[in-house]
Amino acid sequence: MTTDLARVTTVDLATRAALVDLNARFAWALDLHDWDALPDILAPDLYYLSGEREFHGADALIESFRARDEARTTRHGLGNLLLTASGDGVVTGRGSWHTFARNGAGAEGVPLYMVADFHDTYVHHDPGAWRIARRVIVPVFRDRTRAPATKEDQDR
């Protein structure tokens, strides 16, 4: 996918700050397993695609996170966030995310799990609040052996 960066319509600083904050809250919700924070971050009619896993609706995505092994340790980070105003309370974004992950507790030997491009659509949902309405995650580098384990995997 190529992007003509010269034609990108940037957003105002307040919107940029709000969307950077929204993404930080998403990352921390994942890293802290704070699934109850996600309804304030995700649009109810969310579309979310991560590799081969596709979700329709925030509730479906949240339930998939709840099904993961709680011992998973992660830290997510975002860089190179490009934002484009689309009008009518809609902004598209593209960012480079990295994730360090370990299936289990512990702070040693935690390798890079994935670097991915996130293609997002943000909507101005409630007065003063932005939500992630669409997120398509395109892995650039990934170690599949570090993929999230589910509680069912633990029982096998």
HELIX and SHEET records of a PDB file:
HELIX    1   1 LEU A    5  ARG A    7  5                                   3    
HELIX    2   2 LEU A   13  ASP A   31  1                                  19    
HELIX    3   3 TRP A   35  ASP A   40  5                                   6    
HELIX    4   4 ALA A   58  ARG A   66  1                                   9    
HELIX    5   5 ARG A  144  ARG A  146  5                                   3    
HELIX    6   6 LYS A  151  ASP A  155  1                                   5    
SHEET    1   A 6 ARG A  53  HIS A  56  0                                        
SHEET    2   A 6 LEU A  42  SER A  50 -1                                        
SHEET    3   A 6 ALA A 129  ARG A 142  1                                        
SHEET    4   A 6 LEU A 112  ASP A 126 -1                                        
SHEET    5   A 6 VAL A  90  ASN A 103 -1                                        
SHEET    6   A 6 ARG A  72  GLY A  87 -1                                        
END                                                                             
